[in-house]
Amino acid sequence: MGRLQYLIISTISLAWFACGQTQQQDRMSKHERDSLAMRKQFDKSPVLDGKAAIGAMTVDKGLEVQLVATEPMVFAPVSTVFDDRGRMWVVEMMGFMPDTSGTGEDKPDGKIVILEDTTGDGVMDKRTVFLDSLVLPRGVCLVENGVLVATPPQLWFIENNNDKPGKKILVDSTYAAGGNVEHQPNGLLRGLDNWIYNAKSDRRYRKVGDKWLKEATTFRGQWGITQDDKGRLYYNNNSENLLGDYFPAGMGGKNPHQQNAAGYDQKIVKDNHVYPAHPTPGVNRGYMKGILDDSLRLVEFTAACGPVIYRGNLLPADYAGNAFVAEPSANLIKRNILKDSGYTVTGKQAYQGKEFLASTDERFRPTGLYNGPDGALYITDMYRGILQHKTYITTYLKNEIKMRELTQPLSCGRIYRIVPAGQHPKKILVQEDQLLQLLNHPNGALRDKAQQYIIDHRLTALVPELRTALSGNGTPLMQVHALWTLEGLHQLTYADLAVILEQGSDDYKVQALAALPSVLDGKTAKAAVAKLDTLADKPFFAPYVAYLLPALGKADKAAASRLEGKLMKAYARDSYTSAALVNNAVNREAALLKQLEAFNPDTTLALNKQLHAVLKNMDNAANAKKMDALAVKYPRGYKIFNTVCQTCHGKNGNGIASMAPPLNESNWVNGDKSKFAAIVLYGLTGPVEVHGKLYKAPEINGDMPGIGGSDEFSDSDIAELLTFLRSAWNNNAGKVSTDDIKGVRKQFNGRQKAFTAAELTK
């Protein structure tokens, strides 16, 4: 069936289930009636049990999918982490979209459960509920004697008393403030550097003694976060295959005025095409041109999430270091091959025209991918029909869900693992007498667990052997883990790092530079400055040295200033070093720009451009008092902005890379209010020009969903939102009334698809 036929069918079927269609849509020719009959082949989406669901999958040759857990052992799993005993701590988000209106979404039915394989056959056979009565829980992380749990808007640390919750400590009261379930922080990944990182967040956390530290870091991703063997972070948003960092996780994010720093939030794999195994008409904007191909299959990512860098040793060697990405809307998992070149990482899809894993079961909803302690690749599968949150759900998708009865059941859930065909690997436990050997294990998941175990149990007796490993007696991977284990034990010294900075490989030196802030003080600054000054002469190390300036400035402000000047004169054309210099220039941006222009007035310099961009951001941030007043004046409008709009356009309205263009000073926001209302009600697709700059995919998400079809917002709510946005930041346009919204709805009565900018400018 061709795309034209499907569009005809979709239009007619929508007319049957939605009100207010035009007379032209209501007329049906014989050809259209015949096409409607053809549509029935997609009207059913049967519920399969776990084993039958595997039968609907195809996976790479030589591999097989094995069932690890299914209902009633697990329900609606969205995230998991393994403990030292090989058990899985699983987040169950039962409350996600019970129906197309999200009825009962705030019901406290989420859980954190522990799944255990007591027989060693790879199948979970014991379920323990650790925590229940949670509203849309979204992340779990094991730290020392407790568990970090993300339940919007708070982040809690809960002591573990023999698998029962103990003392509860509030770590962050605003961990997930604002946004909705699709756009709130998640992940809680324990990084190589001993900090805990998140997706959809610009904060990181760490437990030191009895205190929890919270620091600013680079804003990253949407759902799911992972790391490679060097500790670099990878993530994505719903429309982007794979994003990531070139530099160590903790180096950037020090300047709150800086956005889109070169070297962070990079497009690692630019190809966003997907190849479903079956027609996928049930995607949110499936009615739009270019979303589905002529066979009704999704063309590009629309729900990319849960990435993982495979660091195991069980799958074939050519899978090592590959990035795997889940696409639950198309019921598949993508494989990408990465290439590390200096401090840049690039990637490409492993295949054209097919996928690593693809299912014909529409209810297969992979939400996250994980490295297992047995070396296998694990998958959490929410296994349900509705995937799109109510905030953005279209009338078209509501109709698809109704026709194929996708709302029920809500009590399913699966966890799978991918292994070489015929193999049944056994779990490997983390035991104290094997910790040093595990730091050298080819499975990265076990190396991570060994490092964390030593730190969590404060095993300082191992310090001499860890230090020996630093000096060259260990493999490169063991050396890196030994370094960060010493750092986590607070036993790392400048002397340890000095040897690496003098004799180590370039990659090893990068790890030493990333760890340097933890040992910098007045006593070590002089020696460190001398070494950094030498490294700054090499272009490869210049960005790393520049990223160390904030830490160096705390120990020796004058030395940091001298080194900053040297780097600025030598590398003002280099975008990565320039970004690092801006990172250090908090509230000194104007002075640094003046200093730069004094010796080189060239406005095309990367540093010049980046400083001007930051200064503009600072001007916009000065509107904070105005925004506070507007939040009081238009409370409903502010709430919707905070829940829906800012997740893609940014809190300051200046847009987010890979997501959406600016709202601040936008010609669309400040222009014709009817056109602006049409965009918000029905959405906008394709390129859009803002301030003379053309924004298009892949620079931004190519589609903005409308909210006019949501039951959540009234016309009065939407009018207040538009009035709020037209008054926010540097915007100064007129009010929008409820009658204005009603008028736009009447003008485009029956419209389903999003507008293009060209349509609106006619």
Helices and strands as residue ranges (DSSP letters): H 3-17, H 23-26, H 30-38, G 39-42, H 50-55, E 57-59, E 63-70, E 77-82, E 88-92, E 110-116, E 126-134, E 139-143, E 146-151, E 154-160, E 165-172, E 186-190, E 196-199, E 201-208, E 211-220, E 226-227, E 233-235, E 242-244, E 266-269, E 305-309, G 317-319, E 323-327, E 332-341, E 344-349, E 357-359, E 366-371, E 377-381, H 395-403, E 414-420, G 432-434, H 435-438, H 444-456, G 460-462, H 463-468, I 469-473, H 476-488, H 494-503, H 506-515, G 516-518, H 525-535, H 542-547, H 549-555, H 557-571, H 575-584, H 589-599, H 606-621, H 624-633, H 635-640, I 641-645, H 646-649, H 667-670, H 673-682, E 683-685, E 688-690, E 693-695, E 703-705, H 715-727, H 738-747, E 755-756, H 757-761
